[in-house]
Amino acid sequence: MHNYLDFEKPVADLESQIIALKGIGAGGESVDVSEEINRLETRSRDALADLYRKLTPWQKTQVARHPDRPHCVDYLNALVSDFTPLAGDRYFAEDHAVIAGFGRFDGQSIAVIGQEKGSDTQTRLKHNFGMARPEGYRKAVRIMKLAERFGIPLLTLVDTAGAYPGIGAEERGQAEAIARSTQTCLDLKIPLVSVVIGEGGSGGAIAIATANKVLMLEHAVYSVISPEAGASILWRDATRARDVAQAMKMTAQDLKGFGIIDEIIPEPVGGAHRDSEKVIADTADRVRVALGELVPHDGETLCRQRREKFLAIGRTL
Protein backbone atom coordinates (compact mmCIF):
# COMPACT_ATOMS: atom_id res chain seq x y z
CA MET A 1 0.00 0.00 0.00
CA HIS A 2 1.44 3.36 -1.04
CA ASN A 3 1.59 6.52 1.01
CA TYR A 4 -0.36 8.91 -1.21
CA LEU A 5 0.30 12.61 -1.51
CA ASP A 6 -2.61 15.06 -1.46
CA PHE A 7 -2.65 15.59 -5.22
CA GLU A 8 -2.62 11.82 -5.84
CA LYS A 9 -6.15 11.32 -4.47
CA PRO A 10 -7.66 10.29 -7.86
CA VAL A 11 -5.05 7.54 -8.15
CA ALA A 12 -5.53 6.53 -4.53
CA ASP A 13 -9.27 6.07 -5.09
CA LEU A 14 -8.71 3.90 -8.17
CA GLU A 15 -6.06 1.75 -6.51
CA SER A 16 -8.30 1.27 -3.47
CA GLN A 17 -11.01 -0.08 -5.77
CA ILE A 18 -8.48 -2.41 -7.41
CA ILE A 19 -7.41 -3.78 -4.02
CA ALA A 20 -11.05 -4.32 -3.02
CA LEU A 21 -11.80 -6.18 -6.25
CA LYS A 22 -8.70 -8.35 -5.90
CA GLY A 23 -9.91 -9.22 -2.40
CA ILE A 24 -13.20 -10.44 -3.90
CA GLY A 25 -11.33 -12.58 -6.42
CA ALA A 26 -9.07 -14.05 -3.76
CA GLY A 27 -12.06 -14.83 -1.57
CA GLY A 28 -13.31 -17.45 -4.01
CA GLU A 29 -16.40 -15.51 -5.14
CA SER A 30 -18.02 -16.81 -8.31
CA VAL A 31 -18.09 -13.33 -9.90
CA ASP A 32 -15.33 -12.74 -12.47
CA VAL A 33 -13.80 -9.34 -11.69
CA SER A 34 -10.63 -9.65 -13.80
CA GLU A 35 -11.96 -7.48 -16.62
CA GLU A 36 -12.95 -4.70 -14.22
CA ILE A 37 -9.56 -4.92 -12.50
CA ASN A 38 -7.77 -4.56 -15.83
CA ARG A 39 -9.91 -1.58 -16.73
CA LEU A 40 -9.23 0.15 -13.40
CA GLU A 41 -5.50 -0.59 -13.60
CA THR A 42 -5.36 1.08 -17.01
CA ARG A 43 -7.24 4.09 -15.68
CA SER A 44 -4.93 4.25 -12.66
CA ARG A 45 -1.76 4.14 -14.79
CA ASP A 46 -3.12 6.81 -17.12
CA ALA A 47 -4.18 9.04 -14.22
CA LEU A 48 -0.78 8.71 -12.54
CA ALA A 49 1.08 9.48 -15.77
CA ASP A 50 -1.14 12.50 -16.40
CA LEU A 51 -0.53 13.85 -12.89
CA TYR A 52 3.25 13.45 -13.10
CA ARG A 53 3.46 15.03 -16.57
CA LYS A 54 2.37 18.39 -15.16
CA LEU A 55 3.63 18.56 -11.58
CA THR A 56 3.94 22.05 -10.11
CA PRO A 57 7.14 22.99 -8.22
CA TRP A 58 5.26 22.61 -4.93
CA GLN A 59 4.05 19.15 -5.90
CA LYS A 60 7.61 18.20 -6.87
CA THR A 61 8.70 19.35 -3.41
CA GLN A 62 6.17 16.97 -1.90
CA VAL A 63 7.44 14.13 -4.09
CA ALA A 64 11.05 14.92 -3.11
CA ARG A 65 10.03 14.63 0.55
CA HIS A 66 7.98 11.45 0.14
CA PRO A 67 8.65 9.18 3.15
CA ASP A 68 9.08 6.10 0.95
CA ARG A 69 11.58 7.73 -1.40
CA PRO A 70 14.95 5.91 -1.41
CA HIS A 71 17.43 7.58 0.92
CA CYS A 72 21.21 7.70 1.16
CA VAL A 73 21.48 4.33 2.93
CA ASP A 74 19.45 2.68 0.16
CA TYR A 75 21.88 3.94 -2.48
CA LEU A 76 24.87 2.91 -0.37
CA ASN A 77 23.55 -0.60 0.20
CA ALA A 78 22.81 -1.10 -3.50
CA LEU A 79 25.79 0.60 -5.13
CA VAL A 80 28.77 0.46 -2.78
CA SER A 81 30.33 -2.81 -1.64
CA ASP A 82 32.65 -3.20 1.35
CA PHE A 83 31.53 0.19 2.65
CA THR A 84 33.37 1.24 5.80
CA PRO A 85 31.85 4.29 7.51
CA LEU A 86 34.09 6.70 9.42
CA ALA A 87 32.74 8.57 12.43
CA GLY A 88 33.48 11.82 14.18
CA ASP A 89 34.96 15.17 13.22
CA ARG A 90 38.01 14.88 15.54
CA TYR A 91 36.82 18.09 17.25
CA PHE A 92 33.52 17.58 19.01
CA ALA A 93 31.29 14.62 18.16
CA GLU A 94 29.78 12.26 15.63
CA ASP A 95 26.92 13.58 13.48
CA HIS A 96 24.58 10.85 12.24
CA ALA A 97 22.95 13.18 9.69
CA VAL A 98 26.06 12.71 7.53
CA ILE A 99 27.19 9.22 6.53
CA ALA A 100 30.73 9.14 5.17
CA GLY A 101 33.33 6.52 4.42
CA PHE A 102 35.02 4.40 1.79
CA GLY A 103 33.99 1.40 -0.27
CA ARG A 104 34.00 0.03 -3.80
CA PHE A 105 31.91 1.03 -6.78
CA ASP A 106 32.27 -1.31 -9.78
CA GLY A 107 35.24 -2.83 -8.00
CA GLN A 108 37.09 0.50 -7.75
CA SER A 109 37.76 2.44 -4.57
CA ILE A 110 35.39 5.33 -3.91
CA ALA A 111 34.72 7.78 -1.09
CA VAL A 112 31.07 8.53 -0.31
CA ILE A 113 29.50 11.33 1.70
CA GLY A 114 25.72 11.39 2.03
CA GLN A 115 22.96 13.04 4.01
CA GLU A 116 20.52 10.58 5.59
CA LYS A 117 17.02 11.62 6.67
CA GLY A 118 15.89 8.31 8.13
CA SER A 119 12.88 6.21 7.17
CA ASP A 120 10.89 5.89 10.41
CA THR A 121 10.54 7.78 13.68
CA GLN A 122 13.53 6.15 15.33
CA THR A 123 15.95 6.63 12.43
CA ARG A 124 14.69 10.15 11.67
CA LEU A 125 15.48 11.20 15.21
CA LYS A 126 18.86 9.46 15.07
CA HIS A 127 19.80 11.21 11.81
CA ASN A 128 18.18 14.51 12.83
CA PHE A 129 16.00 14.41 9.69
CA GLY A 130 19.13 14.82 7.55
CA MET A 131 20.00 18.24 8.98
CA ALA A 132 23.69 18.26 9.79
CA ARG A 133 25.39 20.13 12.61
CA PRO A 134 28.89 21.63 12.24
CA GLU A 135 30.53 18.34 13.17
CA GLY A 136 28.79 16.70 10.21
CA TYR A 137 30.40 19.11 7.78
CA ARG A 138 33.76 18.82 9.53
CA LYS A 139 33.51 15.05 9.20
CA ALA A 140 32.77 15.55 5.50
CA VAL A 141 35.90 17.69 5.15
CA ARG A 142 37.94 14.98 6.87
CA ILE A 143 36.76 12.35 4.39
CA MET A 144 37.30 14.71 1.43
CA LYS A 145 40.92 15.29 2.43
CA LEU A 146 41.51 11.58 3.04
CA ALA A 147 40.11 10.79 -0.41
CA GLU A 148 42.34 13.41 -1.99
CA ARG A 149 45.41 12.11 -0.16
CA PHE A 150 44.92 8.65 -1.65
CA GLY A 151 43.62 9.78 -5.05
CA ILE A 152 40.16 8.23 -4.58
CA PRO A 153 37.14 9.68 -6.47
CA LEU A 154 34.36 11.15 -4.32
CA LEU A 155 30.58 10.69 -4.65
CA THR A 156 28.19 12.77 -2.58
CA LEU A 157 24.47 12.10 -2.12
CA VAL A 158 22.48 15.22 -1.26
CA ASP A 159 19.21 15.01 0.64
CA THR A 160 18.60 17.65 3.29
CA ALA A 161 16.12 20.41 4.04
CA GLY A 162 19.15 22.42 5.15
CA ALA A 163 21.81 22.59 7.84
CA TYR A 164 20.52 22.34 11.41
CA PRO A 165 19.81 25.89 12.71
CA GLY A 166 19.86 25.12 16.45
CA ILE A 167 21.56 27.36 19.00
CA GLY A 168 24.24 24.77 19.80
CA ALA A 169 25.07 24.35 16.11
CA GLU A 170 25.45 28.10 15.67
CA GLU A 171 27.60 28.35 18.79
CA ARG A 172 29.93 25.67 17.43
CA GLY A 173 30.41 27.50 14.12
CA GLN A 174 27.78 26.23 11.70
CA ALA A 175 28.40 28.93 9.08
CA GLU A 176 32.17 28.47 9.20
CA ALA A 177 31.84 24.69 8.90
CA ILE A 178 29.59 25.00 5.83
CA ALA A 179 31.92 27.54 4.22
CA ARG A 180 34.99 25.40 4.87
CA SER A 181 33.28 22.31 3.45
CA THR A 182 32.30 24.24 0.32
CA GLN A 183 35.84 25.59 -0.05
CA THR A 184 37.30 22.11 0.36
CA CYS A 185 35.04 20.81 -2.41
CA LEU A 186 36.33 23.56 -4.69
CA ASP A 187 39.97 22.81 -3.89
CA LEU A 188 39.89 19.01 -4.31
CA LYS A 189 42.17 17.52 -6.94
CA ILE A 190 40.11 14.35 -7.37
CA PRO A 191 36.94 13.62 -9.39
CA LEU A 192 33.84 14.78 -7.50
CA VAL A 193 30.30 13.79 -8.53
CA SER A 194 27.20 14.88 -6.60
CA VAL A 195 23.66 13.56 -6.91
CA VAL A 196 20.65 15.44 -5.50
CA ILE A 197 18.43 12.48 -4.61
CA GLY A 198 15.70 14.33 -2.72
CA GLU A 199 15.94 17.81 -1.27
CA GLY A 200 18.91 20.09 -1.81
CA GLY A 201 18.44 22.71 0.86
CA SER A 202 20.57 25.86 0.85
CA GLY A 203 24.15 25.87 2.18
CA GLY A 204 23.48 22.59 3.90
CA ALA A 205 23.39 21.00 0.44
CA ILE A 206 25.97 22.97 -1.50
CA ALA A 207 28.55 22.28 1.22
CA ILE A 208 28.93 18.78 -0.25
CA ALA A 209 27.61 19.46 -3.77
CA THR A 210 30.20 21.84 -5.22
CA ALA A 211 31.15 19.16 -7.71
CA ASN A 212 32.56 18.67 -11.20
CA LYS A 213 29.31 16.96 -12.16
CA VAL A 214 26.02 17.67 -10.39
CA LEU A 215 23.27 15.19 -11.21
CA MET A 216 19.70 15.51 -10.00
CA LEU A 217 16.73 13.19 -9.93
CA GLU A 218 13.78 14.29 -12.04
CA HIS A 219 11.50 15.15 -9.12
CA ALA A 220 14.16 16.30 -6.65
CA VAL A 221 14.35 19.99 -5.67
CA TYR A 222 17.33 22.25 -5.02
CA SER A 223 16.95 25.77 -3.62
CA VAL A 224 18.49 28.52 -1.53
CA ILE A 225 15.79 28.15 1.14
CA SER A 226 12.83 25.88 1.80
CA PRO A 227 9.49 27.12 0.40
CA GLU A 228 8.01 27.31 3.92
CA ALA A 229 10.91 29.36 5.28
CA GLY A 230 10.85 31.64 2.25
CA ALA A 231 7.12 32.27 2.69
CA SER A 232 7.62 33.01 6.39
CA ILE A 233 10.27 35.61 5.57
CA LEU A 234 8.46 37.25 2.66
CA TRP A 235 4.87 37.18 3.93
CA ARG A 236 5.09 35.86 7.50
CA ASP A 237 2.79 33.11 6.25
CA ALA A 238 4.19 29.61 5.73
CA THR A 239 0.97 28.55 3.98
CA ARG A 240 2.15 30.48 0.90
CA ALA A 241 4.95 27.98 0.39
CA ARG A 242 3.55 26.94 -3.00
CA ASP A 243 3.96 30.53 -4.25
CA VAL A 244 7.60 30.60 -3.18
CA ALA A 245 8.25 27.20 -4.74
CA GLN A 246 6.94 28.54 -8.04
CA ALA A 247 9.04 31.71 -7.85
CA MET A 248 12.34 30.09 -6.81
CA LYS A 249 12.73 27.88 -9.91
CA MET A 250 13.84 24.96 -7.75
CA THR A 251 13.00 22.02 -10.01
CA ALA A 252 15.56 19.93 -11.88
CA GLN A 253 14.21 21.19 -15.19
CA ASP A 254 14.65 24.86 -14.21
CA LEU A 255 18.12 24.28 -12.75
CA LYS A 256 19.31 22.39 -15.82
CA GLY A 257 18.27 25.36 -17.93
CA PHE A 258 20.26 27.72 -15.70
CA GLY A 259 23.36 25.51 -15.86
CA ILE A 260 23.35 24.89 -12.10
CA ILE A 261 23.09 21.13 -12.57
CA ASP A 262 24.55 19.05 -15.37
CA GLU A 263 22.08 16.23 -15.87
CA ILE A 264 18.60 15.06 -14.91
CA ILE A 265 18.12 11.40 -13.98
CA PRO A 266 14.60 10.25 -14.98
CA GLU A 267 12.34 8.78 -12.31
CA PRO A 268 9.67 6.11 -12.78
CA VAL A 269 6.12 7.37 -13.33
CA GLY A 270 4.84 8.22 -9.87
CA GLY A 271 8.24 9.08 -8.44
CA ALA A 272 11.34 7.24 -7.25
CA HIS A 273 9.43 5.58 -4.39
CA ARG A 274 7.33 3.57 -6.87
CA ASP A 275 10.36 1.71 -8.23
CA SER A 276 13.38 2.27 -5.99
CA GLU A 277 15.47 -0.45 -7.58
CA LYS A 278 15.16 1.06 -11.04
CA VAL A 279 15.95 4.61 -10.01
CA ILE A 280 18.98 3.47 -8.00
CA ALA A 281 20.22 1.40 -10.95
CA ASP A 282 19.72 4.35 -13.33
CA THR A 283 21.58 6.62 -10.90
CA ALA A 284 24.45 4.13 -10.80
CA ASP A 285 24.65 4.20 -14.61
CA ARG A 286 24.84 8.00 -14.70
CA VAL A 287 27.43 8.14 -11.90
CA ARG A 288 29.47 5.53 -13.76
CA VAL A 289 29.47 7.67 -16.92
CA ALA A 290 30.27 10.87 -15.01
CA LEU A 291 33.22 9.30 -13.20
CA GLY A 292 34.45 7.80 -16.46
CA GLU A 293 34.57 11.29 -17.98
CA LEU A 294 36.43 12.77 -15.00
CA VAL A 295 38.93 10.11 -13.95
CA PRO A 296 41.30 10.58 -16.94
CA HIS A 297 41.93 14.25 -16.02
CA ASP A 298 44.73 15.37 -13.71
CA GLY A 299 44.02 17.04 -10.38
CA GLU A 300 44.76 20.59 -11.49
CA THR A 301 42.40 20.27 -14.45
CA LEU A 302 39.61 18.90 -12.25
CA CYS A 303 40.04 21.70 -9.73
CA ARG A 304 40.10 24.40 -12.41
CA GLN A 305 37.06 22.96 -14.20
CA ARG A 306 35.09 22.86 -10.95
CA ARG A 307 35.93 26.45 -10.04
CA GLU A 308 35.11 27.75 -13.52
CA LYS A 309 31.82 25.88 -13.51
CA PHE A 310 30.60 27.59 -10.34
CA LEU A 311 32.03 31.01 -11.16
CA ALA A 312 30.10 30.89 -14.45
CA ILE A 313 26.71 30.42 -12.73
CA GLY A 314 24.64 33.58 -13.18
CA ARG A 315 26.92 35.20 -15.73
CA THR A 316 25.10 36.83 -18.61
CA LEU A 317 28.09 37.88 -20.74
Secondary structure as GFF3:
##gff-version 3
##sequence-region A 1 317
A	DSSP	three_ten_helix	6	8	.	.	.	ID=ss1
A	DSSP	alpha_helix	9	26	.	.	.	ID=ss2
A	DSSP	alpha_helix	34	53	.	.	.	ID=ss3
A	DSSP	alpha_helix	57	64	.	.	.	ID=ss4
A	DSSP	alpha_helix	72	79	.	.	.	ID=ss5
A	DSSP	beta_strand	81	85	.	.	.	ID=ss6
A	DSSP	beta_strand	98	105	.	.	.	ID=ss7
A	DSSP	beta_strand	108	115	.	.	.	ID=ss8
A	DSSP	alpha_helix	121	126	.	.	.	ID=ss9
A	DSSP	three_ten_helix	128	130	.	.	.	ID=ss10
A	DSSP	alpha_helix	134	149	.	.	.	ID=ss11
A	DSSP	beta_strand	154	160	.	.	.	ID=ss12
A	DSSP	alpha_helix	167	171	.	.	.	ID=ss13
A	DSSP	alpha_helix	174	187	.	.	.	ID=ss14
A	DSSP	beta_strand	192	201	.	.	.	ID=ss15
A	DSSP	alpha_helix	202	206	.	.	.	ID=ss16
A	DSSP	beta_strand	213	217	.	.	.	ID=ss17
A	DSSP	beta_strand	221	223	.	.	.	ID=ss18
A	DSSP	alpha_helix	227	235	.	.	.	ID=ss19
A	DSSP	three_ten_helix	238	240	.	.	.	ID=ss20
A	DSSP	alpha_helix	241	248	.	.	.	ID=ss21
A	DSSP	alpha_helix	252	258	.	.	.	ID=ss22
A	DSSP	beta_strand	263	265	.	.	.	ID=ss23
A	DSSP	three_ten_helix	272	274	.	.	.	ID=ss24
A	DSSP	alpha_helix	276	294	.	.	.	ID=ss25
A	DSSP	alpha_helix	299	311	.	.	.	ID=ss26
###
